[in-house]
C-alpha cells in the first residue's frame, strides 16, 4: 500500500505552523456544542444593526406618516397589519440566518485519532484545511471571517453577519424575500400617499409639517427602491443556486461537479426541510439537512485499506489530499 499525494487546486497559506499536527487543538466536547452561534465581526455587527434600523425607520414612516393620519380606517388597518407582519418575518429570518450555524466543520479534528476512526478505504480522498486544522468535507470552503470551514458555503454576507451555508440558506432566502416584499409594499403606499396629498391639503395628510413629510417619504422611497433591487437579485441568485445545486463559490470558480447533483424541485425540498408546505415560509421552523448515511459507508473497511500510523503522520504533516491505494 502506498500514499499518493493529490495536490489541491486552490490557493492556501503554506505557513509552517498550520501544517504541524501538534498545533491542532482538539475539537470541543459535545457539552459545548450547544452554545449559540455568533460571529464577533465588527463590520458584520454594524451591518446587522443598520439592517434592523432601516426596517424600523420604514415602519416608523409607514405608520406615523402615512397610515395613522389617514381617514380611511380599513385601509390603515389592512396595510399596517400586512406591512408589520412582513417586517416581523423579515427580522425573524434575519435573526435565524445570523444566529444559525451555517454548517461549520468541527475545528481541530485533523488529529491522529480522528483519521484512524475514518477507516479510509482504497480510492477515498480527504483534505486537511491548514487554517482551522480540520478534515474538510467535499464542497466545504474556509471562511476568513468566520475562521471555519463551512459546508456548501455560498458566500459570507455582512448584512446577516454570517456565512450562507447548508444549514441557514433557507433563512437567508426568506430574509431576502420578505425584505423585497416590504420594500415593494412601501413603494406602493408612498405612491398612493403622494397622490392623496396632492389632491388634499398637505397639512391634513400627515402629522408632520409638509417639508418634513416630503423628506421622510423621499428617504423611504429611496431606501425601498434600493433594497427592492438588491434583495430581489439576491433572492433570485439563491433560488438559482438551490435549483442547480451549485453554490456561489463553485459558480465563480467554474468548478466541475464531483458530486451527484440534486437539482430543481428536489433541491428546494432539501434546502427548505421537506415537501412544500407553509413551513417553507416560516423562519421559526427547524431544518433537517442531514442526509442518510449509506450502509456501505458505515461498514468497517478491511484491515489492508486502513492507514497505518506512519501514513497518518505523513498526512497530517502536509497540505495535500491523501489517496489510499493498493500496490
Phi and psi in degrees as a GROMACS rama.xvg file:
@    title "Ramachandran Plot"
@    xaxis  label "Phi"
@    yaxis  label "Psi"
@TYPE xy
-137.103  163.184  UNK-2
-105.4  123.351  UNK-3
-110.254  115.117  UNK-4
-75.3104  131.552  UNK-5
-116.299  107.478  UNK-6
-69.2848  145.714  UNK-7
-87.694  147.572  UNK-8
-97.405  62.1896  UNK-9
-157.722  149.064  UNK-10
-81.2927  131.962  UNK-11
-138.934  163.698  UNK-12
-85.1389  122.408  UNK-13
-103.807  53.4781  UNK-14
-81.8578  142.32  UNK-15
-57.9752  -36.7725  UNK-16
-66.394  -22.3723  UNK-17
-78.3819  -19.3279  UNK-18
-102.315  3.62897  UNK-19
-97.4333  122.17  UNK-20
-61.9219  -28.832  UNK-21
-68.8754  -14.9899  UNK-22
-81.9816  -13.4071  UNK-23
-71.552  123.339  UNK-24
-84.3362  131.196  UNK-25
-57.7772  149.376  UNK-26
-62.4741  154.473  UNK-27
-64.8038  157.04  UNK-28
-69.7877  161.898  UNK-29
-63.5429  -25.8619  UNK-30
-67.627  -27.432  UNK-31
-92.549  -0.418208  UNK-32
-77.944  -12.2958  UNK-33
-85.5687  1.64799  UNK-34
-68.7447  153.858  UNK-35
-69.072  140.372  UNK-36
-84.4806  123.083  UNK-37
-154.831  129.193  UNK-38
-91.5354  121.256  UNK-39
-88.6221  73.4941  UNK-40
-119.063  122.385  UNK-41
-59.4528  -44.8495  UNK-42
-64.1772  -44.4465  UNK-43
-64.9046  -41.4649  UNK-44
-63.0395  -42.5718  UNK-45
-62.1126  -43.2279  UNK-46
-64.9526  -39.0301  UNK-47
-65.182  -41.8341  UNK-48
-64.1771  -43.1327  UNK-49
-60.5147  -38.7412  UNK-50
-59.5642  -47.9221  UNK-51
-64.4839  -40.2456  UNK-52
-64.5671  -38.3096  UNK-53
-66.1823  -38.0313  UNK-54
-66.735  -41.3077  UNK-55
-65.424  -36.6673  UNK-56
-64.1267  -44.5664  UNK-57
-61.0814  -40.7106  UNK-58
-65.8447  -38.2964  UNK-59
-61.6049  -47.1008  UNK-60
-67.7761  -42.7213  UNK-61
-61.7944  -44.6538  UNK-62
-77.6216  -55.9417  UNK-63
-84.8095  -22.9806  UNK-64
-96.6313  -37.7509  UNK-65
-107.388  -45.8404  UNK-66
-89.4545  -44.9844  UNK-67
-61.4212  -43.8109  UNK-68
-73.3567  -9.76046  UNK-69
-66.4342  143.875  UNK-70
-84.8785  -14.9292  UNK-71
-89.0741  101.385  UNK-72
-65.8685  -42.4971  UNK-73
-64.0817  -43.2846  UNK-74
-59.2387  -43.0998  UNK-75
-67.7858  -42.144  UNK-76
-67.3739  -46.8321  UNK-77
-63.5064  -49.8854  UNK-78
-70.8835  -35.1475  UNK-79
-65.2081  -42.9198  UNK-80
-65.9416  -44.7662  UNK-81
-63.8294  -46.7458  UNK-82
-63.818  -44.6974  UNK-83
-70.8736  -30.4184  UNK-84
-66.3285  -46.2719  UNK-85
-65.2523  -37.974  UNK-86
-65.7314  -40.1118  UNK-87
-63.317  -43.6684  UNK-88
-65.9532  -35.1816  UNK-89
-65.5545  -45.2516  UNK-90
-69.78  -36.2691  UNK-91
-64.4695  -40.8371  UNK-92
-65.0889  -40.0306  UNK-93
-62.9124  -42.6513  UNK-94
-61.3105  -45.0367  UNK-95
-68.6067  -40.6316  UNK-96
-64.0997  -32.8743  UNK-97
-78.7714  -36.2381  UNK-98
-105.556  8.14275  UNK-99
-98.9695  132.481  UNK-100
-59.6892  117.221  UNK-101
-72.4952  -5.44463  UNK-102
123.029  41.5282  UNK-103
-69.7  135.452  UNK-104
-76.1435  137.701  UNK-105
-51.0949  127.902  UNK-106
-77.6847  135.676  UNK-107
75.9008  24.123  UNK-108
-90.2259  5.72234  UNK-109
-82.5951  60.1332  UNK-110
-106.109  164.502  UNK-111
-60.6984  -40.4675  UNK-112
-64.4147  -41.2643  UNK-113
-68.6767  -40.3488  UNK-114
-62.1099  -39.9145  UNK-115
-63.8707  -38.2482  UNK-116
-69.9845  -20.4779  UNK-117
-67.4834  -29.002  UNK-118
49.5147  61.3313  UNK-119
-61.3254  137.634  UNK-120
-98.3108  163.598  UNK-121
-57.3144  132.206  UNK-122
93.0539  -11.9405  UNK-123
-76.4251  145.277  UNK-124
-125.33  131.836  UNK-125
-128.251  152.092  UNK-126
-121.333  147.083  UNK-127
-114.624  128.708  UNK-128
-82.2192  122.345  UNK-129
-75.2443  -10.8328  UNK-130
-91.0126  -40.4611  UNK-131
-114.705  7.49808  UNK-132
55.5016  49.055  UNK-133
-125.375  153.028  UNK-134
-77.1068  118.866  UNK-135
-92.5449  119.153  UNK-136
-68.7916  167.464  UNK-137
-62.1165  138.699  UNK-138
72.17  11.9347  UNK-139
-91.9673  147.736  UNK-140
-135.618  149.882  UNK-141
-86.4282  131.266  UNK-142
-101.78  123.77  UNK-143
-72.7986  -19.979  UNK-144
-84.311  -50.0835  UNK-145
-73.9109  -19.0792  UNK-146
58.8739  35.8532  UNK-147
-143.3  158.108  UNK-148
-84.4584  131.887  UNK-149
-116.705  128.354  UNK-150
-69.5752  132.317  UNK-151
50.0808  46.3678  UNK-152
-68.2927  125.065  UNK-153
-90.2672  -50.3198  UNK-154
-172.151  166.818  UNK-155
-98.8132  122.608  UNK-156
-106.387  115.091  UNK-157
-67.2976  -23.6661  UNK-158
-68.9029  -25.9922  UNK-159
-108.611  3.38468  UNK-160
51.6411  46.5657  UNK-161
-167.214  163.505  UNK-162
-78.5597  151.941  UNK-163
-100.685  112.533  UNK-164
-138.096  -157.818  UNK-165
-59.8813  -38.6967  UNK-166
-93.0262  -16.379  UNK-167
-126.224  12.3964  UNK-168
-64.6977  -35.67  UNK-169
-57.8074  -46.1112  UNK-170
-67.1698  -34.0023  UNK-171
-69.1255  -40.3948  UNK-172
-62.4101  -44.3616  UNK-173
-63.2983  -38.7135  UNK-174
-60.8632  -48.1268  UNK-175
-65.2677  -36.9575  UNK-176
-66.3822  -47.3402  UNK-177
-69.5408  -34.8474  UNK-178
-65.5578  -40.5924  UNK-179
-62.5261  -39.4482  UNK-180
-68.4084  -44.653  UNK-181
-70.2674  -29.0177  UNK-182
-66.7181  -44.4997  UNK-183
-64.1352  -42.3905  UNK-184
-62.499  -42.7492  UNK-185
-64.2154  -41.3161  UNK-186
-61.6068  -42.0844  UNK-187
-63.9399  -44.1078  UNK-188
-67.5531  -36.3197  UNK-189
-62.593  -42.4824  UNK-190
-60.6663  -46.7384  UNK-191
-64.272  -36.9038  UNK-192
-68.7923  -39.3493  UNK-193
-61.8469  -43.3751  UNK-194
-62.3956  -40.5215  UNK-195
-64.8533  -42.3042  UNK-196
-71.2185  -30.4904  UNK-197
-68.8821  -33.928  UNK-198
-80.2574  -31.0911  UNK-199
-105.493  -177.253  UNK-200
-76.9751  128.768  UNK-201
-59.4172  -28.8616  UNK-202
-72.3179  -14.7362  UNK-203
-104.561  -8.58558  UNK-204
-98.2277  4.38745  UNK-205
-158.287  154.397  UNK-206
-78.3694  -12.8624  UNK-207
-102.071  167.826  UNK-208
-65.8444  154.305  UNK-209
-53.8599  -45.9899  UNK-210
-61.188  -41.9483  UNK-211
-64.3749  -41.4499  UNK-212
-61.0393  -44.5922  UNK-213
-63.2595  -44.073  UNK-214
-62.4484  -45.6602  UNK-215
-63.1732  -41.0001  UNK-216
-69.2031  -39.8112  UNK-217
-65.2714  -41.5097  UNK-218
-63.016  -42.1076  UNK-219
-65.2101  -40.1198  UNK-220
-62.3421  -42.7913  UNK-221
-65.3028  -44.8954  UNK-222
-62.322  -45.4352  UNK-223
-65.6205  -41.4758  UNK-224
-65.2793  -42.9091  UNK-225
-62.5324  -47.3954  UNK-226
-76.2394  -25.8967  UNK-227
-63.8109  -45.4669  UNK-228
-65.6916  -48.191  UNK-229
-63.4041  -50.1531  UNK-230
-72.5772  -30.0331  UNK-231
-65.8167  -41.1895  UNK-232
-64.4288  -44.8423  UNK-233
-63.463  -40.9209  UNK-234
-61.6929  -44.2375  UNK-235
-64.3319  -42.1033  UNK-236
-67.3211  -35.921  UNK-237
-68.379  -43.9163  UNK-238
-64.1016  -38.4095  UNK-239
-64.0758  -41.0429  UNK-240
-62.9961  -39.8433  UNK-241
-67.4763  -44.5183  UNK-242
-69.7128  -28.2668  UNK-243
-97.4442  -3.58524  UNK-244
52.693  50.2829  UNK-245
-143.729  118.016  UNK-246
-74.0708  167.646  UNK-247
-61.2299  -39.592  UNK-248
-65.9762  -43.1459  UNK-249
-64.1446  -34.8948  UNK-250
-71.461  -40.77  UNK-251
-64.7795  -37.8146  UNK-252
-81.8088  -4.32877  UNK-253
52.2169  44.7095  UNK-254
-77.2499  129.228  UNK-255
-72.7266  129.344  UNK-256
-65.9168  127.837  UNK-257
-109.623  10.4215  UNK-258
-120.221  162.159  UNK-259
-80.3526  115.573  UNK-260
-73.0209  140.778  UNK-261
-113.848  93.7883  UNK-262
-104.1  167.568  UNK-263
66.0661  -138.614  UNK-264
-64.4783  -33.6241  UNK-265
-65.1156  -37.3622  UNK-266
-64.1959  -39.0553  UNK-267
-64.7755  -41.8368  UNK-268
-65.355  -36.093  UNK-269
-69.6493  -39.9631  UNK-270
-72.2343  -33.3888  UNK-271
-99.9412  4.48863  UNK-272
86.3062  34.3325  UNK-273
133.975  -171.21  UNK-274
-64.8802  158.527  UNK-275
-59.2509  130.668  UNK-276
-162.99  178.85  UNK-277
-65.2083  -19.5552  UNK-278
-63.551  -21.7101  UNK-279
-61.0712  -32.7269  UNK-280
-97.3547  6.54108  UNK-281
-100.445  112.2  UNK-282
-73.5399  -5.44836  UNK-283
-95.6751  -9.05724  UNK-284
-78.7519  140.331  UNK-285
-86.7203  159.871  UNK-286
-106.014  155.446  UNK-287
-127.783  83.7544  UNK-288
-90.9757  2.48759  UNK-289
-77.199  127.648  UNK-290
-85.8492  143.996  UNK-291
-61.8242  139.36  UNK-292
-83.0904  125.938  UNK-293
-59.0527  149.304  UNK-294
-63.6538  -35.3159  UNK-295
-69.2863  -21.8547  UNK-296
-77.9904  -23.3748  UNK-297
-83.2234  -29.5837  UNK-298
-62.3752  143.717  UNK-299
-70.0862  143.112  UNK-300
-77.6599  153.725  UNK-301
-63.9315  155.004  UNK-302
-59.288  -33.6074  UNK-303
-70.6715  -15.8878  UNK-304
-96.9708  -8.68882  UNK-305
-82.4802  139.173  UNK-306
-69.0389  141.581  UNK-307
-79.7669  168.604  UNK-308
-60.596  -39.8495  UNK-309
-65.089  -39.7973  UNK-310
-67.9404  -36.6161  UNK-311
-62.7823  -42.7612  UNK-312
-64.5097  -37.1096  UNK-313
-63.1637  -39.1541  UNK-314
-65.2327  -45.3715  UNK-315
-67.9763  -17.8124  UNK-316
-92.9601  4.63262  UNK-317
-145.092  159.871  UNK-318
-103.555  71.6392  UNK-319
-139.067  160.706  UNK-320
-78.0553  144.29  UNK-321
-114.249  128.054  UNK-322
-115.37  127.017  UNK-323
-92.9355  120.396  UNK-324
-128.537  151.944  UNK-325
-86.0758  144.541  UNK-326
